[in-house]
Amino acid sequence: MKTLFKTLLILGFVLVGGAVLLGWGVFHLLGDVPGVHLTVDGEEVILSGMGLADAFGAGVGLILAFVVVCLIVPLVLLLGLGLPLLILGAVALVALAALAGVGAVVGSPLLLIGLVVWLIVRDKPRKAPRVQTAAGPSAPAMGASPAEPSLHA
């Protein structure tokens, strides 16, 4: 799963970079082609004649648009759709827990009888009998204790 996520993340970055390069190319292509006019609010925008203040304003506008698209829109969707769905899920979970609690209280006599029947009917595992030897446990060989390694080859 990690490899798939990394692959999709890298592919997404490549696609975003390609879109930026294509947008930059179209922007400069439209500025150089004669007969193409960009009009905003009835005023013609000349791309090649942008001064420092106009370029700064355009940059600030692009940064604000980027922030709105990447930060504000996801937060609005999260709080506008995600939070109500989370609250609805929590209410459903509380209702289900209450229903299970009432069911346990109502069905407790049957559960108790079922437990007793199961304990009586179930197969008990047989334990193997212990075999005792007269010699007892064997003593370790001389010099072979785990604390003192032997130097014999």
N, C-alpha and C positions, 0 to 999 in steps of 0.2 A: 504494500500500500504506500509505503514511503517513496518508493521509486516512481510509482504512478503520479503521486502528488508533485514530486520534484520535476518530472517530465512535463506535466501540465503547467506548472509555474514557469518553467523556462520557456515553454511554448507561448504562454501568455505574454511574457516580457518581450519575446521576439516579435510577436504580433503588434504589441503596443509600439515598439520601436519602429517597425515597418510603417505603421499608420502615421507616426510622427514624421518620418522621412517623406512619405507620400504627400502628406498635408503641406509640408514645407515646400516640396517641389511644385505642387499645384499653386500655392500662394505666389511663388516667384515666377512661375510660368504665366499666370494671369497678369502679373504686373508688367511683364515684358511684351505681351501680345498687343498689337495695336487694334483698336476697335472694341476692346473689352473694357467696360466701365463698371465699377462697383459702386452702387448707390445705397447710402444708409440715410434714412429720414430725409430724402430728397436732396441730399448733398453728395456730390461725387467724391469718393475716396481715392486719392492717388497713392498707390503703394510705394512707388519709388521716391516720392517727394516727402516722405515722413521725416519730421524733425525729431529732436531728442525728446521733447515733451510728449509728442504724439506716440513715439515708440515706447516711452515709459508708461503712458496711460494704457496703451494696448497690452503691455506686459503685465501690469497690475490687473487689468481686466481678465486676462487669461489665467492668472494665478487665482483670482477670486472664483472664476468659473470652475477651475480644477478643484478647489476646496469645496465648493458647493456640490459638485458631482460626486466627489470621492468621500466626503465626510458628512455633509448635511443630509443628502438624499438617503444614504443607508441608515442614518440615525432616525430619520423620520419614518422610514419603513419599519425599522426595528421597534420603535416606540409606538407607532401607529397600528401595526399589525401584530408584531411579535408579543408585545406586552399583554394585549387583550386575550390573545390565544393562550398565553401562559397562565393568566388568571382563570380563564375558562377551564383549562386542564387541571389546575389546582382545585377548583370547586368540584369538578367531576371526581377527582381522586378522593377528596374528603367525603363526598356522597357515597362513593364505593366503599371506603373504609367504615363509614357508619352502617351501611347495609351489611357488611361482613360482620361487624360487631353484634348487630341485632340478630343475625343468623346464628352466630356462635352461642349467644345467650339462649335463643329459642331452641336450638338443636342440641344443647349441652347434654340433656339426658340420653339422647340417642347416641351421641358421641361417646359418652361414658360406657354405655352398654356395648357399643362396637369395640371399644378398647379392651374390655374384659373378654369378649368373645375372641378377639384376635390373640390375646395373650394365652388363652386356653388352647386354641386350635393350632397355633404356629408350630413349626418344627423347631425343636431346640437342637442346636449343634452338639454333637457328641464330642467330648474331650477324650483325647487319647490317654490311657492310663500311664502313669509314670513308672519307669523301670528303674529299680535301684540296684546298683552293683555293690558287691561286698568290698571291692578294692577302694572305692571312692575315686576322687579325681586324681589324675596322674600328675606327678611332679615334673616341672620343666627340667630339661637336661642341664648339666652343670655348665655355667658360663653362657647360657643361651637366653638369659632373661632380657626383656626388652630394654631395661635401663642400662645394661652393660653389654655393648656389642662384643662379639668374640673376634679375636685376631687370627683364628685358625683358618687355613685355606682349604 
